[in-house]
Amino acid sequence: MTVFFPSAPSQFSGNIVIVKSDTVERLNVPASEVARVIATFGAGTRALLVDRQTKHDPDGPTAPIPSQKAEA
């Protein structure tokens, strides 16, 4: 899978990387929200992930994000 990693503060430049598709988690986040986070140098990233997590996990933002592996 080809993934574009945008640079901040402009989402119109960045890097293209080829990765295994099983290492990518697609987020159901509006493009406008992603653009806002990029334009603010990543500020607001946690809120996007917490919002996503809350929608998928009734226990709320205290539980680990499903794609994160618990450390022993």
PDB file of N, CA, C, O and CB in Angstrom:
ATOM      1  N   MET A   1       0.847  -1.160   0.000  1.00  0.00           N
ATOM      2  CA  MET A   1       0.000   0.000   0.000  1.00  0.00           C
ATOM      3  C   MET A   1       0.900   1.232   0.000  1.00  0.00           C
ATOM      4  O   MET A   1       1.927   1.258   0.677  1.00  0.00           O
ATOM      5  CB  MET A   1      -0.968  -0.007   1.216  1.00  0.00           C
ATOM      6  N   THR A   2       0.519   2.224  -0.742  1.00  0.00           N
ATOM      7  CA  THR A   2       1.251   3.477  -0.780  1.00  0.00           C
ATOM      8  C   THR A   2       0.574   4.470   0.159  1.00  0.00           C
ATOM      9  O   THR A   2      -0.630   4.704   0.060  1.00  0.00           O
ATOM     10  CB  THR A   2       1.324   4.038  -2.226  1.00  0.00           C
ATOM     11  N   VAL A   3       1.357   5.057   1.078  1.00  0.00           N
ATOM     12  CA  VAL A   3       0.825   5.980   2.066  1.00  0.00           C
ATOM     13  C   VAL A   3       1.537   7.322   1.922  1.00  0.00           C
ATOM     14  O   VAL A   3       2.761   7.383   1.802  1.00  0.00           O
ATOM     15  CB  VAL A   3       0.987   5.412   3.505  1.00  0.00           C
ATOM     16  N   PHE A   4       0.759   8.378   1.937  1.00  0.00           N
ATOM     17  CA  PHE A   4       1.303   9.729   1.873  1.00  0.00           C
ATOM     18  C   PHE A   4       1.340  10.298   3.284  1.00  0.00           C
ATOM     19  O   PHE A   4       0.313  10.336   3.963  1.00  0.00           O
ATOM     20  CB  PHE A   4       0.460  10.638   0.923  1.00  0.00           C
ATOM     21  N   PHE A   5       2.506  10.737   3.730  1.00  0.00           N
ATOM     22  CA  PHE A   5       2.680  11.374   5.031  1.00  0.00           C
ATOM     23  C   PHE A   5       2.861  12.866   4.792  1.00  0.00           C
ATOM     24  O   PHE A   5       3.941  13.308   4.403  1.00  0.00           O
ATOM     25  CB  PHE A   5       3.901  10.769   5.814  1.00  0.00           C
ATOM     26  N   PRO A   6       1.803  13.645   5.025  1.00  0.00           N
ATOM     27  CA  PRO A   6       1.900  15.082   4.768  1.00  0.00           C
ATOM     28  C   PRO A   6       2.823  15.781   5.753  1.00  0.00           C
ATOM     29  O   PRO A   6       2.993  15.341   6.890  1.00  0.00           O
ATOM     30  CB  PRO A   6       0.526  15.713   4.824  1.00  0.00           C
ATOM     31  N   SER A   7       3.409  16.867   5.301  1.00  0.00           N
ATOM     32  CA  SER A   7       4.246  17.705   6.156  1.00  0.00           C
ATOM     33  C   SER A   7       3.396  18.807   6.765  1.00  0.00           C
ATOM     34  O   SER A   7       2.333  19.139   6.242  1.00  0.00           O
ATOM     35  CB  SER A   7       5.431  18.306   5.359  1.00  0.00           C
ATOM     36  N   ALA A   8       3.855  19.365   7.853  1.00  0.00           N
ATOM     37  CA  ALA A   8       3.156  20.494   8.476  1.00  0.00           C
ATOM     38  C   ALA A   8       3.918  21.768   8.140  1.00  0.00           C
ATOM     39  O   ALA A   8       5.142  21.709   8.016  1.00  0.00           O
ATOM     40  CB  ALA A   8       3.031  20.305  10.032  1.00  0.00           C
ATOM     41  N   PRO A   9       3.285  22.879   7.992  1.00  0.00           N
ATOM     42  CA  PRO A   9       1.862  23.115   8.170  1.00  0.00           C
ATOM     43  C   PRO A   9       1.044  22.924   6.900  1.00  0.00           C
ATOM     44  O   PRO A   9      -0.172  23.114   6.937  1.00  0.00           O
ATOM     45  CB  PRO A   9       1.651  24.490   8.688  1.00  0.00           C
ATOM     46  N   SER A  10       1.649  22.561   5.794  1.00  0.00           N
ATOM     47  CA  SER A  10       0.916  22.390   4.541  1.00  0.00           C
ATOM     48  C   SER A  10       0.750  20.911   4.233  1.00  0.00           C
ATOM     49  O   SER A  10       1.732  20.171   4.176  1.00  0.00           O
ATOM     50  CB  SER A  10       1.639  23.101   3.382  1.00  0.00           C
ATOM     51  N   GLN A  11      -0.470  20.486   4.037  1.00  0.00           N
ATOM     52  CA  GLN A  11      -0.723  19.089   3.705  1.00  0.00           C
ATOM     53  C   GLN A  11      -0.470  18.772   2.235  1.00  0.00           C
ATOM     54  O   GLN A  11      -0.742  17.660   1.782  1.00  0.00           O
ATOM     55  CB  GLN A  11      -2.140  18.734   4.058  1.00  0.00           C
ATOM     56  N   PHE A  12       0.047  19.737   1.495  1.00  0.00           N
ATOM     57  CA  PHE A  12       0.268  19.542   0.072  1.00  0.00           C
ATOM     58  C   PHE A  12       1.682  19.077  -0.264  1.00  0.00           C
ATOM     59  O   PHE A  12       1.996  18.844  -1.432  1.00  0.00           O
ATOM     60  CB  PHE A  12      -0.023  20.813  -0.655  1.00  0.00           C
ATOM     61  N   SER A  13       2.534  18.940   0.747  1.00  0.00           N
ATOM     62  CA  SER A  13       3.866  18.382   0.527  1.00  0.00           C
ATOM     63  C   SER A  13       4.106  17.344   1.616  1.00  0.00           C
ATOM     64  O   SER A  13       3.478  17.379   2.674  1.00  0.00           O
ATOM     65  CB  SER A  13       4.980  19.501   0.540  1.00  0.00           C
ATOM     66  N   GLY A  14       5.018  16.427   1.344  1.00  0.00           N
ATOM     67  CA  GLY A  14       5.296  15.380   2.317  1.00  0.00           C
ATOM     68  C   GLY A  14       6.063  14.244   1.680  1.00  0.00           C
ATOM     69  O   GLY A  14       6.760  14.431   0.683  1.00  0.00           O
ATOM     70  N   ASN A  15       5.929  13.057   2.266  1.00  0.00           N
ATOM     71  CA  ASN A  15       6.644  11.876   1.787  1.00  0.00           C
ATOM     72  C   ASN A  15       5.668  10.770   1.424  1.00  0.00           C
ATOM     73  O   ASN A  15       4.594  10.648   2.014  1.00  0.00           O
ATOM     74  CB  ASN A  15       7.637  11.381   2.843  1.00  0.00           C
ATOM     75  N   ILE A  16       6.058   9.967   0.445  1.00  0.00           N
ATOM     76  CA  ILE A  16       5.288   8.798   0.052  1.00  0.00           C
ATOM     77  C   ILE A  16       6.098   7.578   0.462  1.00  0.00           C
ATOM     78  O   ILE A  16       7.283   7.472   0.147  1.00  0.00           O
ATOM     79  CB  ILE A  16       4.972   8.796  -1.492  1.00  0.00           C
ATOM     80  N   VAL A  17       5.442   6.652   1.173  1.00  0.00           N
ATOM     81  CA  VAL A  17       6.103   5.453   1.668  1.00  0.00           C
ATOM     82  C   VAL A  17       5.262   4.241   1.287  1.00  0.00           C
ATOM     83  O   VAL A  17       4.034   4.293   1.353  1.00  0.00           O
ATOM     84  CB  VAL A  17       6.317   5.523   3.210  1.00  0.00           C
ATOM     85  N   ILE A  18       5.906   3.164   0.892  1.00  0.00           N
ATOM     86  CA  ILE A  18       5.207   1.911   0.607  1.00  0.00           C
ATOM     87  C   ILE A  18       5.308   1.037   1.850  1.00  0.00           C
ATOM     88  O   ILE A  18       6.405   0.751   2.331  1.00  0.00           O
ATOM     89  CB  ILE A  18       5.809   1.183  -0.657  1.00  0.00           C
ATOM     90  N   VAL A  19       4.147   0.611   2.370  1.00  0.00           N
ATOM     91  CA  VAL A  19       4.089  -0.179   3.596  1.00  0.00           C
ATOM     92  C   VAL A  19       3.173  -1.386   3.389  1.00  0.00           C
ATOM     93  O   VAL A  19       2.384  -1.426   2.446  1.00  0.00           O
ATOM     94  CB  VAL A  19       3.594   0.686   4.785  1.00  0.00           C
ATOM     95  N   LYS A  20       3.291  -2.366   4.285  1.00  0.00           N
ATOM     96  CA  LYS A  20       2.377  -3.511   4.255  1.00  0.00           C
ATOM     97  C   LYS A  20       1.004  -3.035   4.718  1.00  0.00           C
ATOM     98  O   LYS A  20       0.901  -2.299   5.699  1.00  0.00           O
ATOM     99  CB  LYS A  20       2.902  -4.691   5.157  1.00  0.00           C
ATOM    100  N   SER A  21      -0.031  -3.445   4.030  1.00  0.00           N
ATOM    101  CA  SER A  21      -1.373  -2.954   4.338  1.00  0.00           C
ATOM    102  C   SER A  21      -1.842  -3.343   5.729  1.00  0.00           C
ATOM    103  O   SER A  21      -2.685  -2.654   6.304  1.00  0.00           O
ATOM    104  CB  SER A  21      -2.351  -3.469   3.321  1.00  0.00           C
ATOM    105  N   ASP A  22      -1.318  -4.431   6.288  1.00  0.00           N
ATOM    106  CA  ASP A  22      -1.750  -4.827   7.630  1.00  0.00           C
ATOM    107  C   ASP A  22      -1.125  -3.967   8.733  1.00  0.00           C
ATOM    108  O   ASP A  22      -1.449  -4.137   9.909  1.00  0.00           O
ATOM    109  CB  ASP A  22      -1.405  -6.282   7.869  1.00  0.00           C
ATOM    110  N   THR A  23      -0.233  -3.048   8.359  1.00  0.00           N
ATOM    111  CA  THR A  23       0.356  -2.137   9.344  1.00  0.00           C
ATOM    112  C   THR A  23      -0.331  -0.770   9.345  1.00  0.00           C
ATOM    113  O   THR A  23       0.078   0.139  10.067  1.00  0.00           O
ATOM    114  CB  THR A  23       1.846  -1.965   9.069  1.00  0.00           C
ATOM    115  N   VAL A  24      -1.372  -0.638   8.531  1.00  0.00           N
ATOM    116  CA  VAL A  24      -2.077   0.639   8.398  1.00  0.00           C
ATOM    117  C   VAL A  24      -3.475   0.502   8.985  1.00  0.00           C
ATOM    118  O   VAL A  24      -4.188  -0.459   8.699  1.00  0.00           O
ATOM    119  CB  VAL A  24      -2.148   1.088   6.908  1.00  0.00           C
ATOM    120  N   GLU A  25      -3.852   1.459   9.796  1.00  0.00           N
ATOM    121  CA  GLU A  25      -5.209   1.504  10.320  1.00  0.00           C
ATOM    122  C   GLU A  25      -5.907   2.717   9.713  1.00  0.00           C
ATOM    123  O   GLU A  25      -5.474   3.855   9.894  1.00  0.00           O
ATOM    124  CB  GLU A  25      -5.215   1.567  11.887  1.00  0.00           C
ATOM    125  N   ARG A  26      -6.962   2.463   9.013  1.00  0.00           N
ATOM    126  CA  ARG A  26      -7.721   3.565   8.406  1.00  0.00           C
ATOM    127  C   ARG A  26      -8.599   4.210   9.475  1.00  0.00           C
ATOM    128  O   ARG A  26      -9.236   3.523  10.273  1.00  0.00           O
ATOM    129  CB  ARG A  26      -8.593   3.059   7.205  1.00  0.00           C
ATOM    130  N   LEU A  27      -8.620   5.526   9.475  1.00  0.00           N
ATOM    131  CA  LEU A  27      -9.437   6.265  10.437  1.00  0.00           C
ATOM    132  C   LEU A  27     -10.626   6.879   9.715  1.00  0.00           C
ATOM    133  O   LEU A  27     -10.497   7.371   8.594  1.00  0.00           O
ATOM    134  CB  LEU A  27      -8.603   7.362  11.154  1.00  0.00           C
ATOM    135  N   ASN A  28     -11.761   6.849  10.353  1.00  0.00           N
ATOM    136  CA  ASN A  28     -12.956   7.474   9.796  1.00  0.00           C
ATOM    137  C   ASN A  28     -13.025   8.904  10.327  1.00  0.00           C
ATOM    138  O   ASN A  28     -13.839   9.230  11.191  1.00  0.00           O
ATOM    139  CB  ASN A  28     -14.255   6.664  10.163  1.00  0.00           C
ATOM    140  N   VAL A  29     -12.143   9.747   9.780  1.00  0.00           N
ATOM    141  CA  VAL A  29     -12.022  11.128  10.224  1.00  0.00           C
ATOM    142  C   VAL A  29     -12.202  12.031   8.999  1.00  0.00           C
ATOM    143  O   VAL A  29     -11.607  11.777   7.952  1.00  0.00           O
ATOM    144  CB  VAL A  29     -10.637  11.385  10.930  1.00  0.00           C
ATOM    145  N   PRO A  30     -13.013  13.076   9.123  1.00  0.00           N
ATOM    146  CA  PRO A  30     -13.196  13.980   7.984  1.00  0.00           C
ATOM    147  C   PRO A  30     -11.872  14.616   7.545  1.00  0.00           C
ATOM    148  O   PRO A  30     -11.030  14.952   8.378  1.00  0.00           O
ATOM    149  CB  PRO A  30     -14.207  15.074   8.340  1.00  0.00           C
ATOM    150  N   ALA A  31     -11.705  14.774   6.255  1.00  0.00           N
ATOM    151  CA  ALA A  31     -10.481  15.375   5.713  1.00  0.00           C
ATOM    152  C   ALA A  31     -10.256  16.776   6.289  1.00  0.00           C
ATOM    153  O   ALA A  31      -9.112  17.192   6.471  1.00  0.00           O
ATOM    154  CB  ALA A  31     -10.553  15.442   4.173  1.00  0.00           C
ATOM    155  N   SER A  32     -11.321  17.491   6.571  1.00  0.00           N
ATOM    156  CA  SER A  32     -11.175  18.848   7.121  1.00  0.00           C
ATOM    157  C   SER A  32     -10.530  18.811   8.502  1.00  0.00           C
ATOM    158  O   SER A  32      -9.750  19.702   8.839  1.00  0.00           O
ATOM    159  CB  SER A  32     -12.545  19.548   7.199  1.00  0.00           C
ATOM    160  N   GLU A  33     -10.841  17.797   9.306  1.00  0.00           N
ATOM    161  CA  GLU A  33     -10.236  17.664  10.628  1.00  0.00           C
ATOM    162  C   GLU A  33      -8.757  17.304  10.514  1.00  0.00           C
ATOM    163  O   GLU A  33      -7.927  17.823  11.261  1.00  0.00           O
ATOM    164  CB  GLU A  33     -10.978  16.603  11.453  1.00  0.00           C
ATOM    165  N   VAL A  34      -8.434  16.423   9.587  1.00  0.00           N
ATOM    166  CA  VAL A  34      -7.030  16.051   9.368  1.00  0.00           C
ATOM    167  C   VAL A  34      -6.240  17.268   8.898  1.00  0.00           C
ATOM    168  O   VAL A  34      -5.125  17.497   9.367  1.00  0.00           O
ATOM    169  CB  VAL A  34      -6.917  14.898   8.329  1.00  0.00           C
ATOM    170  N   ALA A  35      -6.798  18.045   7.986  1.00  0.00           N
ATOM    171  CA  ALA A  35      -6.125  19.247   7.492  1.00  0.00           C
ATOM    172  C   ALA A  35      -5.887  20.240   8.622  1.00  0.00           C
ATOM    173  O   ALA A  35      -4.829  20.866   8.677  1.00  0.00           O
ATOM    174  CB  ALA A  35      -6.948  19.905   6.378  1.00  0.00           C
ATOM    175  N   ARG A  36      -6.857  20.395   9.527  1.00  0.00           N
ATOM    176  CA  ARG A  36      -6.713  21.302  10.662  1.00  0.00           C
ATOM    177  C   ARG A  36      -5.569  20.855  11.567  1.00  0.00           C
ATOM    178  O   ARG A  36      -4.777  21.681  12.022  1.00  0.00           O
ATOM    179  CB  ARG A  36      -8.023  21.379  11.459  1.00  0.00           C
ATOM    180  N   VAL A  37      -5.479  19.558  11.830  1.00  0.00           N
ATOM    181  CA  VAL A  37      -4.413  19.034  12.690  1.00  0.00           C
ATOM    182  C   VAL A  37      -3.044  19.237  12.034  1.00  0.00           C
ATOM    183  O   VAL A  37      -2.086  19.608  12.712  1.00  0.00           O
ATOM    184  CB  VAL A  37      -4.647  17.534  12.988  1.00  0.00           C
ATOM    185  N   ILE A  38      -2.946  19.001  10.743  1.00  0.00           N
ATOM    186  CA  ILE A  38      -1.674  19.200  10.038  1.00  0.00           C
ATOM    187  C   ILE A  38      -1.278  20.672  10.072  1.00  0.00           C
ATOM    188  O   ILE A  38      -0.119  21.005  10.318  1.00  0.00           O
ATOM    189  CB  ILE A  38      -1.774  18.705   8.574  1.00  0.00           C
ATOM    190  N   ALA A  39      -2.244  21.550   9.824  1.00  0.00           N
ATOM    191  CA  ALA A  39      -1.955  22.985   9.786  1.00  0.00           C
ATOM    192  C   ALA A  39      -1.513  23.528  11.141  1.00  0.00           C
ATOM    193  O   ALA A  39      -0.854  24.566  11.207  1.00  0.00           O
ATOM    194  CB  ALA A  39      -3.175  23.744   9.312  1.00  0.00           C
ATOM    195  N   THR A  40      -1.870  22.836  12.219  1.00  0.00           N
ATOM    196  CA  THR A  40      -1.470  23.271  13.560  1.00  0.00           C
ATOM    197  C   THR A  40      -0.325  22.415  14.102  1.00  0.00           C
ATOM    198  O   THR A  40      -0.166  22.262  15.313  1.00  0.00           O
ATOM    199  CB  THR A  40      -2.669  23.213  14.519  1.00  0.00           C
ATOM    200  N   PHE A  41       0.467  21.861  13.182  1.00  0.00           N
ATOM    201  CA  PHE A  41       1.657  21.071  13.531  1.00  0.00           C
ATOM    202  C   PHE A  41       1.332  19.903  14.457  1.00  0.00           C
ATOM    203  O   PHE A  41       2.123  19.564  15.337  1.00  0.00           O
ATOM    204  CB  PHE A  41       2.699  21.963  14.188  1.00  0.00           C
ATOM    205  N   GLY A  42       0.163  19.288  14.258  1.00  0.00           N
ATOM    206  CA  GLY A  42      -0.201  18.104  15.026  1.00  0.00           C
ATOM    207  C   GLY A  42      -1.049  18.368  16.248  1.00  0.00           C
ATOM    208  O   GLY A  42      -1.534  17.423  16.871  1.00  0.00           O
ATOM    209  N   ALA A  43      -1.243  19.622  16.609  1.00  0.00           N
ATOM    210  CA  ALA A  43      -2.095  19.930  17.765  1.00  0.00           C
ATOM    211  C   ALA A  43      -3.510  19.444  17.467  1.00  0.00           C
ATOM    212  O   ALA A  43      -4.075  19.776  16.425  1.00  0.00           O
ATOM    213  CB  ALA A  43      -2.087  21.468  18.088  1.00  0.00           C
ATOM    214  N   GLY A  44      -4.072  18.674  18.362  1.00  0.00           N
ATOM    215  CA  GLY A  44      -5.414  18.125  18.167  1.00  0.00           C
ATOM    216  C   GLY A  44      -5.417  16.673  17.742  1.00  0.00           C
ATOM    217  O   GLY A  44      -6.483  16.076  17.600  1.00  0.00           O
ATOM    218  N   THR A  45      -4.243  16.091  17.534  1.00  0.00           N
ATOM    219  CA  THR A  45      -4.170  14.680  17.131  1.00  0.00           C
ATOM    220  C   THR A  45      -4.795  13.781  18.182  1.00  0.00           C
ATOM    221  O   THR A  45      -5.564  12.876  17.856  1.00  0.00           O
ATOM    222  CB  THR A  45      -2.716  14.263  16.884  1.00  0.00           C
ATOM    223  N   ARG A  46      -4.469  14.027  19.436  1.00  0.00           N
ATOM    224  CA  ARG A  46      -5.009  13.194  20.513  1.00  0.00           C
ATOM    225  C   ARG A  46      -6.541  13.232  20.514  1.00  0.00           C
ATOM    226  O   ARG A  46      -7.183  12.199  20.708  1.00  0.00           O
ATOM    227  CB  ARG A  46      -4.464  13.661  21.880  1.00  0.00           C
ATOM    228  N   ALA A  47      -7.122  14.398  20.300  1.00  0.00           N
ATOM    229  CA  ALA A  47      -8.583  14.518  20.287  1.00  0.00           C
ATOM    230  C   ALA A  47      -9.189  13.681  19.160  1.00  0.00           C
ATOM    231  O   ALA A  47     -10.233  13.058  19.355  1.00  0.00           O
ATOM    232  CB  ALA A  47      -8.999  15.992  20.134  1.00  0.00           C
ATOM    233  N   LEU A  48      -8.556  13.656  17.991  1.00  0.00           N
ATOM    234  CA  LEU A  48      -9.064  12.831  16.892  1.00  0.00           C
ATOM    235  C   LEU A  48      -9.045  11.361  17.279  1.00  0.00           C
ATOM    236  O   LEU A  48      -9.998  10.634  17.003  1.00  0.00           O
ATOM    237  CB  LEU A  48      -8.236  13.055  15.615  1.00  0.00           C
ATOM    238  N   LEU A  49      -7.969  10.921  17.915  1.00  0.00           N
ATOM    239  CA  LEU A  49      -7.856   9.513  18.303  1.00  0.00           C
ATOM    240  C   LEU A  49      -8.794   9.165  19.449  1.00  0.00           C
ATOM    241  O   LEU A  49      -9.356   8.071  19.472  1.00  0.00           O
ATOM    242  CB  LEU A  49      -6.422   9.189  18.696  1.00  0.00           C
ATOM    243  N   VAL A  50      -8.972  10.075  20.401  1.00  0.00           N
ATOM    244  CA  VAL A  50      -9.898   9.824  21.506  1.00  0.00           C
ATOM    245  C   VAL A  50     -11.324   9.754  20.977  1.00  0.00           C
ATOM    246  O   VAL A  50     -12.090   8.879  21.379  1.00  0.00           O
ATOM    247  CB  VAL A  50      -9.776  10.923  22.592  1.00  0.00           C
ATOM    248  N   ASP A  51     -11.688  10.667  20.079  1.00  0.00           N
ATOM    249  CA  ASP A  51     -13.025  10.633  19.482  1.00  0.00           C
ATOM    250  C   ASP A  51     -13.257   9.303  18.782  1.00  0.00           C
ATOM    251  O   ASP A  51     -14.327   8.707  18.907  1.00  0.00           O
ATOM    252  CB  ASP A  51     -13.210  11.797  18.490  1.00  0.00           C
ATOM    253  N   ARG A  52     -12.250   8.839  18.042  1.00  0.00           N
ATOM    254  CA  ARG A  52     -12.356   7.578  17.327  1.00  0.00           C
ATOM    255  C   ARG A  52     -12.494   6.434  18.317  1.00  0.00           C
ATOM    256  O   ARG A  52     -13.320   5.541  18.130  1.00  0.00           O
ATOM    257  CB  ARG A  52     -11.138   7.361  16.418  1.00  0.00           C
ATOM    258  N   GLN A  53     -11.703   6.461  19.348  1.00  0.00           N
ATOM    259  CA  GLN A  53     -11.702   5.402  20.346  1.00  0.00           C
ATOM    260  C   GLN A  53     -13.045   5.353  21.078  1.00  0.00           C
ATOM    261  O   GLN A  53     -13.580   4.268  21.306  1.00  0.00           O
ATOM    262  CB  GLN A  53     -10.553   5.608  21.346  1.00  0.00           C
ATOM    263  N   THR A  54     -13.585   6.494  21.441  1.00  0.00           N
ATOM    264  CA  THR A  54     -14.842   6.555  22.172  1.00  0.00           C
ATOM    265  C   THR A  54     -15.977   5.966  21.342  1.00  0.00           C
ATOM    266  O   THR A  54     -16.861   5.303  21.883  1.00  0.00           O
ATOM    267  CB  THR A  54     -15.163   7.999  22.566  1.00  0.00           C
ATOM    268  N   LYS A  55     -15.958   6.202  20.047  1.00  0.00           N
ATOM    269  CA  LYS A  55     -16.998   5.663  19.175  1.00  0.00           C
ATOM    270  C   LYS A  55     -16.937   4.147  19.110  1.00  0.00           C
ATOM    271  O   LYS A  55     -17.971   3.498  18.948  1.00  0.00           O
ATOM    272  CB  LYS A  55     -16.872   6.247  17.776  1.00  0.00           C
ATOM    273  N   HIS A  56     -15.735   3.561  19.235  1.00  0.00           N
ATOM    274  CA  HIS A  56     -15.570   2.120  19.119  1.00  0.00           C
ATOM    275  C   HIS A  56     -15.529   1.412  20.473  1.00  0.00           C
ATOM    276  O   HIS A  56     -15.675   0.191  20.527  1.00  0.00           O
ATOM    277  CB  HIS A  56     -14.313   1.818  18.356  1.00  0.00           C
ATOM    278  N   ASP A  57     -15.336   2.142  21.551  1.00  0.00           N
ATOM    279  CA  ASP A  57     -15.124   1.536  22.855  1.00  0.00           C
ATOM    280  C   ASP A  57     -16.018   2.201  23.896  1.00  0.00           C
ATOM    281  O   ASP A  57     -15.801   3.363  24.241  1.00  0.00           O
ATOM    282  CB  ASP A  57     -13.648   1.640  23.265  1.00  0.00           C
ATOM    283  N   PRO A  58     -17.017   1.483  24.402  1.00  0.00           N
ATOM    284  CA  PRO A  58     -17.927   2.088  25.366  1.00  0.00           C
ATOM    285  C   PRO A  58     -17.255   2.447  26.694  1.00  0.00           C
ATOM    286  O   PRO A  58     -17.812   3.223  27.471  1.00  0.00           O
ATOM    287  CB  PRO A  58     -19.074   1.157  25.624  1.00  0.00           C
ATOM    288  N   ASP A  59     -16.072   1.899  26.966  1.00  0.00           N
ATOM    289  CA  ASP A  59     -15.357   2.224  28.199  1.00  0.00           C
ATOM    290  C   ASP A  59     -14.730   3.604  28.132  1.00  0.00           C
ATOM    291  O   ASP A  59     -14.249   4.109  29.147  1.00  0.00           O
ATOM    292  CB  ASP A  59     -14.286   1.184  28.479  1.00  0.00           C
ATOM    293  N   GLY A  60     -14.723   4.216  26.973  1.00  0.00           N
ATOM    294  CA  GLY A  60     -14.231   5.577  26.835  1.00  0.00           C
ATOM    295  C   GLY A  60     -12.735   5.694  26.660  1.00  0.00           C
ATOM    296  O   GLY A  60     -12.061   4.705  26.376  1.00  0.00           O
ATOM    297  N   PRO A  61     -12.204   6.909  26.830  1.00  0.00           N
ATOM    298  CA  PRO A  61     -10.817   7.198  26.485  1.00  0.00           C
ATOM    299  C   PRO A  61      -9.776   6.639  27.440  1.00  0.00           C
ATOM    300  O   PRO A  61      -8.583   6.844  27.214  1.00  0.00           O
ATOM    301  CB  PRO A  61     -10.642   8.645  26.400  1.00  0.00           C
ATOM    302  N   THR A  62     -10.175   5.942  28.499  1.00  0.00           N
ATOM    303  CA  THR A  62      -9.166   5.385  29.399  1.00  0.00           C
ATOM    304  C   THR A  62      -8.624   4.055  28.889  1.00  0.00           C
ATOM    305  O   THR A  62      -7.541   3.630  29.292  1.00  0.00           O
ATOM    306  CB  THR A  62      -9.750   5.203  30.793  1.00  0.00           C
ATOM    307  N   ALA A  63      -9.361   3.405  28.016  1.00  0.00           N
ATOM    308  CA  ALA A  63      -8.909   2.125  27.469  1.00  0.00           C
ATOM    309  C   ALA A  63      -7.894   2.381  26.366  1.00  0.00           C
ATOM    310  O   ALA A  63      -7.964   3.417  25.704  1.00  0.00           O
ATOM    311  CB  ALA A  63     -10.105   1.293  26.931  1.00  0.00           C
ATOM    312  N   PRO A  64      -6.933   1.449  26.143  1.00  0.00           N
ATOM    313  CA  PRO A  64      -5.953   1.656  25.069  1.00  0.00           C
ATOM    314  C   PRO A  64      -6.627   1.621  23.703  1.00  0.00           C
ATOM    315  O   PRO A  64      -7.638   0.943  23.517  1.00  0.00           O
ATOM    316  CB  PRO A  64      -4.846   0.591  25.136  1.00  0.00           C
ATOM    317  N   ILE A  65      -6.073   2.341  22.772  1.00  0.00           N
ATOM    318  CA  ILE A  65      -6.570   2.326  21.405  1.00  0.00           C
ATOM    319  C   ILE A  65      -6.350   0.912  20.867  1.00  0.00           C
ATOM    320  O   ILE A  65      -5.258   0.371  21.038  1.00  0.00           O
ATOM    321  CB  ILE A  65      -5.850   3.412  20.507  1.00  0.00           C
ATOM    322  N   PRO A  66      -7.347   0.289  20.220  1.00  0.00           N
ATOM    323  CA  PRO A  66      -7.261  -1.111  19.819  1.00  0.00           C
ATOM    324  C   PRO A  66      -6.021  -1.488  19.017  1.00  0.00           C
ATOM    325  O   PRO A  66      -5.554  -2.622  19.128  1.00  0.00           O
ATOM    326  CB  PRO A  66      -8.450  -1.453  19.032  1.00  0.00           C
ATOM    327  N   SER A  67      -5.478  -0.588  18.222  1.00  0.00           N
ATOM    328  CA  SER A  67      -4.317  -0.934  17.405  1.00  0.00           C
ATOM    329  C   SER A  67      -3.024  -0.926  18.203  1.00  0.00           C
ATOM    330  O   SER A  67      -1.999  -1.407  17.719  1.00  0.00           O
ATOM    331  CB  SER A  67      -4.201   0.021  16.243  1.00  0.00           C
ATOM    332  N   GLN A  68      -3.054  -0.386  19.420  1.00  0.00           N
ATOM    333  CA  GLN A  68      -1.847  -0.361  20.247  1.00  0.00           C
ATOM    334  C   GLN A  68      -1.698  -1.690  20.967  1.00  0.00           C
ATOM    335  O   GLN A  68      -2.664  -2.219  21.516  1.00  0.00           O
ATOM    336  CB  GLN A  68      -1.894   0.805  21.265  1.00  0.00           C
ATOM    337  N   LYS A  69      -0.492  -2.225  20.963  1.00  0.00           N
ATOM    338  CA  LYS A  69      -0.228  -3.479  21.652  1.00  0.00           C
ATOM    339  C   LYS A  69       0.175  -3.164  23.094  1.00  0.00           C
ATOM    340  O   LYS A  69       1.006  -2.292  23.348  1.00  0.00           O
ATOM    341  CB  LYS A  69       0.883  -4.302  20.920  1.00  0.00           C
ATOM    342  N   ALA A  70      -0.424  -3.884  24.015  1.00  0.00           N
ATOM    343  CA  ALA A  70      -0.103  -3.689  25.425  1.00  0.00           C
ATOM    344  C   ALA A  70       1.305  -4.183  25.694  1.00  0.00           C
ATOM    345  O   ALA A  70       1.706  -5.243  25.213  1.00  0.00           O
ATOM    346  CB  ALA A  70      -1.118  -4.416  26.334  1.00  0.00           C
ATOM    347  N   GLU A  71       2.053  -3.406  26.469  1.00  0.00           N
ATOM    348  CA  GLU A  71       3.417  -3.798  26.814  1.00  0.00           C
ATOM    349  C   GLU A  71       3.389  -4.660  28.061  1.00  0.00           C
ATOM    350  O   GLU A  71       2.593  -4.418  28.969  1.00  0.00           O
ATOM    351  CB  GLU A  71       4.318  -2.560  27.027  1.00  0.00           C
ATOM    352  N   ALA A  72       4.253  -5.664  28.113  1.00  0.00           N
ATOM    353  CA  ALA A  72       4.299  -6.564  29.271  1.00  0.00           C
ATOM    354  C   ALA A  72       5.090  -5.960  30.388  1.00  0.00           C
ATOM    355  O   ALA A  72       5.235  -6.575  31.444  1.00  0.00           O
ATOM    356  CB  ALA A  72       4.890  -7.905  28.895  1.00  0.00           C
TER     357      ALA A  72
END
